[in-house]
Amino acid sequence: MLICFVAGLLSLLDAIALSQRRLYSMQRDFLVFAQLRFLWNATRGHRLAPWRSAYMRWRVETYSGMKAETLTTKDILGFLWSQRWEFLSYLGWISRMDREVHKQA
């Protein structure tokens, strides 16, 4: 009985995951989810303090030339604010790339 319940629960979770994948990437009305998914994945482990994320520090260092080891919260937030339009453009590019990857044949 418990095994049947667990199997049913797993199949339900698989169906939800499949519908979420479609929601995130295949529907044109929900392109913002690709951007949010990127931000969610990029800040893994540091979601409440994304400026601590090694990936985000590396991206800021690569783009701006500031050393990642010396970046403070103020530096990262100031950089994001000063480069906000480029950052938003980058998130738009992520949506376009996600749409291309998941294009239906």
Legacy VTK file of the C-alpha trace (Angstrom):
# vtk DataFile Version 3.0
C-alpha trace
ASCII
DATASET POLYDATA
POINTS 105 float
0.000 0.000 0.000
2.771 2.417 0.947
4.727 1.496 -2.192
1.703 2.299 -4.386
1.288 5.636 -2.621
4.973 6.523 -3.116
4.854 5.438 -6.782
1.762 7.569 -7.352
3.368 10.506 -5.607
6.511 10.171 -7.729
4.512 10.067 -10.959
2.604 13.161 -9.833
5.884 14.946 -9.094
7.206 13.941 -12.532
4.082 15.383 -14.177
4.473 18.613 -12.205
8.163 18.842 -13.143
7.306 18.325 -16.818
4.637 21.028 -16.719
7.063 23.371 -14.932
9.683 22.785 -17.632
7.135 23.730 -20.262
6.069 26.769 -18.250
9.639 27.966 -17.850
10.884 27.547 -21.348
8.353 26.826 -24.053
5.543 29.303 -23.583
6.186 32.745 -24.993
3.975 34.381 -22.364
6.257 33.221 -19.564
9.715 34.246 -20.797
10.465 35.916 -17.493
10.687 32.475 -15.889
13.853 31.693 -17.870
15.438 34.818 -16.400
14.291 33.972 -12.886
15.506 30.399 -13.307
18.945 31.705 -14.314
19.112 34.012 -11.285
17.907 31.180 -9.036
20.589 28.823 -10.359
23.344 31.458 -10.418
22.853 32.241 -6.737
22.553 28.634 -5.553
23.636 28.414 -1.941
23.447 32.199 -1.513
19.867 33.038 -2.474
19.255 35.414 0.415
22.628 37.094 -0.164
23.453 36.722 -3.890
26.503 38.982 -3.573
28.215 36.109 -1.721
27.810 33.745 -4.679
31.170 32.773 -6.182
29.560 32.643 -9.627
28.159 36.174 -9.337
31.496 37.456 -8.034
33.268 35.816 -10.953
30.812 37.345 -13.446
31.297 40.821 -11.956
35.074 40.348 -12.034
34.980 39.171 -15.650
32.776 42.048 -16.800
34.205 44.909 -14.749
37.797 43.932 -14.004
37.359 44.363 -10.237
39.033 41.578 -8.257
36.496 39.025 -6.957
38.415 38.504 -3.699
38.077 42.156 -2.731
34.437 42.704 -3.758
32.100 43.813 -1.004
28.324 43.865 -0.941
28.406 47.577 -1.709
30.692 46.993 -4.717
28.473 44.306 -6.231
25.192 46.132 -5.647
26.721 49.378 -6.929
27.974 47.582 -10.020
24.562 46.007 -10.671
22.881 49.379 -10.234
25.289 51.236 -12.499
25.121 48.495 -15.148
21.412 47.704 -14.684
20.454 48.205 -18.345
23.248 45.942 -19.545
22.241 43.398 -16.898
18.613 43.520 -18.030
19.791 43.151 -21.622
21.799 40.080 -20.544
18.706 38.589 -18.893
16.766 39.232 -22.124
19.503 37.409 -24.048
19.118 34.478 -21.646
15.400 34.329 -22.480
16.114 34.372 -26.206
18.724 31.616 -25.881
16.370 29.542 -23.736
13.642 29.960 -26.352
16.024 28.849 -29.120
17.165 25.814 -27.160
13.613 24.691 -26.475
12.104 25.514 -29.858
9.536 22.981 -30.948
10.398 21.305 -34.219
LINES 1 106
105 0 1 2 3 4 5 6 7 8 9 10 11 12 13 14 15 16 17 18 19 20 21 22 23 24 25 26 27 28 29 30 31 32 33 34 35 36 37 38 39 40 41 42 43 44 45 46 47 48 49 50 51 52 53 54 55 56 57 58 59 60 61 62 63 64 65 66 67 68 69 70 71 72 73 74 75 76 77 78 79 80 81 82 83 84 85 86 87 88 89 90 91 92 93 94 95 96 97 98 99 100 101 102 103 104
